[in-house]
Amino acid sequence: MKNILLVVVDTLRPDHLGCYGYDRPTSPCLDDLASRGAVLDALWSASNFTAPAFTSLFTGVYPHQHGVFDFTAQAPSSPIHDLLRFNKVNLGGVVSFRFFGNLLKNIWGDIEAVTDTRSFDYAKDLPSAVTESSLEWLKKNADDGPFCLFCHYVGPHLPFRLPDEYAGNFETVPSEKVGEDFVRQFFPQDQEKLESRVDPSKDSMFGLLEDIDWKRRKVTSDEVQWLKDKYDASILYNDRAIGDLLNGLDEMGLADDTIVAVLSDHGEEFLEHGGISHGGIHLYEEIIRTVGIIRDPGSPGGTRIARPLSQVDKLPTLCRLAGAEEV
């Protein structure tokens, strides 16, 4: 059986990647992977929000079946987990946030949250910390039989937090042209550590998003473009970190025996339908169409699949490609 490396990038829209036709160079590493694999042009998430979307990915069923709609709930079991265990696959996970420990407790293997072990919440180094930990896991476990390693990158998720060398990439609108509240809540670049962003007070990121959704806060065209600039810079930063992971996989001699899949859990809205961010009641394309890049070392590259596909089928498909025997 082949190995599986499952990379999921939070909040990543496919139409902001070069391999999906974007005109900015946001994703050289993912574009290279896509040229050697298959690109899914119409892959759809089961939800517009992280908790149900990931649970559907790891169980292979839709939210109305698993019943997980927030971070406090858990699916009791997963046929995908049972299949991988039956095939004696070594399961691992390296994630950006600790909530995955509860969310996937019953349906995956051991998970390291780098925010607990080698970084902190909303730190600028989260993508590189995920790559560092993932490479350590591979060095420790890759010789113990087939593996399936799940890597979660924070991606271009609000609030944007970037090392200085990435912060100005793609800048077309300087911060001086947007509201001070936008800079403070969406791009708190000057703060070393952030307080929790899940803050019910009005002067918070979620308070600002709510004001925008309810039209209490008008958003200018410059502010929308400024958000897209920071979003794209965040994609490039995560792309480089994922590229380091893929280079490490190759240097360890594992690439020829490993299926690599890069997905996203959902996308992001930039006022196309009146809102910013994701979640809530909106199920527009910009929020639920997701990235799907799969490189199978046994298949030719440069393939594009146009037919609509659901993320609930992706892990079962990867297991079949890897050669897993049915329970």
Long-range contacts (C-beta under 8 A, 24 or more apart in sequence): 1-87, 1-89, 1-146, 1-322, 1-323, 1-324, 1-325, 2-146, 2-257, 2-258, 2-259, 2-296, 2-297, 2-298, 2-321, 2-322, 2-323, 3-142, 3-146, 3-147, 3-148, 3-149, 3-254, 3-257, 3-258, 3-259, 3-322, 4-89, 4-146, 4-147, 4-148, 4-149, 4-258, 4-259, 4-261, 4-318, 4-319, 4-322, 5-148, 5-149, 5-151, 5-245, 5-249, 5-258, 5-259, 5-260, 5-261, 6-148, 6-149, 6-150, 6-151, 6-261, 6-263, 6-315, 6-318, 7-151, 7-153, 7-242, 7-245, 7-260, 7-261, 7-262, 7-263, 8-54, 8-57, 8-150, 8-151, 8-152, 8-153, 8-262, 8-263, 8-264, 8-265, 9-153, 9-155, 9-238, 9-242, 9-262, 9-263, 9-264, 9-291, 10-50, 10-96, 10-152, 10-153, 10-154, 10-155, 10-156, 10-157, 10-264, 10-265, 11-155, 11-156, 11-157, 11-158, 11-264, 11-265, 11-266, 11-267, 11-268, 11-278, 12-155, 12-156, 12-235, 12-238, 12-264, 12-267, 12-290, 12-291, 13-264, 13-267, 13-268, 13-286, 13-289, 13-291, 14-41, 14-43, 14-264, 14-267, 14-289, 14-290, 14-291, 14-292, 15-286, 15-289, 16-156, 16-231, 16-232, 16-235, 17-235, 17-291, 19-293, 20-291, 24-170, 24-232, 25-236, 26-170, 26-232, 26-235, 26-236, 26-239, 27-235, 27-236, 27-239, 28-239, 28-243, 29-239, 29-240, 29-242, 29-243, 29-246, 30-239, 30-242, 30-262, 30-291, 30-293, 32-243, 33-246, 33-260, 33-262, 33-293, 33-295, 34-293, 35-301, 35-302, 36-295, 36-301, 36-302, 37-260, 37-293, 37-294, 37-295, 37-296, 37-299, 37-301, 37-303, 38-293, 38-294, 38-295, 38-296, 38-299, 38-301, 38-303, 38-304, 38-305, 39-292, 39-293, 39-303, 39-304, 39-305, 40-292, 40-293, 40-294, 40-305, 40-309, 41-304, 41-305, 41-306, 42-289, 42-305, 42-306, 42-307, 42-308, 42-309, 43-263, 43-289, 43-290, 43-291, 43-292, 43-309, 43-310, 43-311, 43-314, 44-288, 44-289, 44-290, 44-308, 44-309, 44-310, 44-311, 45-264, 45-265, 45-266, 45-267, 45-288, 45-289, 45-290, 45-311, 46-310, 46-311, 46-312, 47-266, 47-288, 48-266, 48-278, 48-279, 48-280, 48-282, 48-283, 48-287, 48-288, 49-266, 49-278, 49-279, 50-265, 50-266, 51-99, 51-103, 53-265, 53-266, 53-311, 54-100, 54-103, 54-104, 54-265, 55-103, 55-104, 55-107, 56-311, 56-312, 57-263, 57-265, 57-311, 57-312, 57-314, 57-315, 58-104, 58-107, 58-108, 58-315, 59-107, 59-312, 60-312, 60-313, 60-315, 60-316, 61-312, 62-312, 68-103, 71-99, 71-102, 71-103, 72-102, 73-103, 74-102, 74-103, 74-105, 74-106, 74-107, 75-106, 75-107, 76-106, 77-106, 77-107, 78-106, 78-107, 78-108, 79-327, 80-107, 80-315, 80-316, 80-319, 81-106, 81-107, 81-108, 82-327, 83-316, 83-319, 83-324, 83-326, 83-327, 84-148, 84-319, 84-324, 86-325, 86-327, 87-146, 87-319, 87-324, 87-325, 88-145, 88-146, 89-145, 89-146, 89-147, 89-148, 89-324, 90-141, 90-144, 90-145, 90-146, 90-147, 90-148, 91-147, 91-148, 91-149, 91-150, 92-137, 92-141, 92-147, 92-148, 92-149, 92-150, 93-149, 93-150, 93-151, 93-152, 94-130, 94-133, 94-134, 94-137, 94-149, 94-150, 94-151, 94-152, 95-130, 95-150, 95-151, 95-152, 96-126, 96-130, 96-152, 96-153, 96-154, 97-121, 97-152, 97-154, 100-152, 108-150, 111-150, 112-137, 120-193, 121-193, 121-194, 121-196, 122-159, 122-161, 122-193, 122-194, 122-197, 123-161, 123-193, 124-161, 124-162, 124-163, 125-163, 126-153, 126-154, 126-161, 127-153, 127-154, 127-237, 127-238, 127-240, 127-241, 127-242, 128-241, 128-244, 130-154, 130-241, 130-245, 131-241, 131-242, 131-244, 131-245, 131-248, 134-245, 134-248, 135-244, 135-245, 135-248, 138-248, 138-249, 138-252, 138-254, 139-252, 142-252, 142-254, 146-322, 151-245, 153-238, 153-241, 153-242, 154-238, 155-234, 155-235, 155-238, 155-264, 156-230, 156-231, 156-232, 156-234, 156-235, 156-238, 156-268, 157-234, 158-186, 158-197, 158-205, 158-277, 159-185, 159-186, 159-187, 159-188, 159-194, 159-197, 159-205, 160-186, 160-187, 160-189, 160-230, 160-231, 160-233, 160-234, 161-188, 161-189, 161-194, 162-189, 162-230, 162-233, 162-234, 162-237, 163-237, 166-233, 166-234, 166-236, 166-237, 167-233, 168-233, 169-232, 169-233, 169-236, 170-229, 170-232, 170-233, 170-236, 171-229, 171-233, 172-225, 172-229, 173-222, 173-223, 173-225, 173-226, 173-229, 175-226, 177-222, 177-226, 178-220, 178-222, 178-223, 178-226, 179-223, 181-208, 181-217, 182-208, 182-223, 182-226, 182-227, 186-227, 186-230, 187-230, 209-275, 209-276, 209-277, 212-275, 212-276, 213-274, 213-275, 213-276, 213-280, 215-274, 219-271, 219-276, 224-270, 224-271, 227-270, 227-276, 228-270, 231-268, 231-270, 255-297, 256-297, 257-297, 258-297, 259-294, 259-295, 259-296, 259-297, 259-318, 259-321, 259-322, 260-294, 260-295, 261-292, 261-293, 261-294, 261-295, 261-314, 261-318, 262-291, 262-292, 262-293, 262-294, 263-290, 263-291, 263-292, 263-293, 263-311, 263-314, 264-290, 264-291, 265-290, 266-290, 294-318, 294-321, 296-321
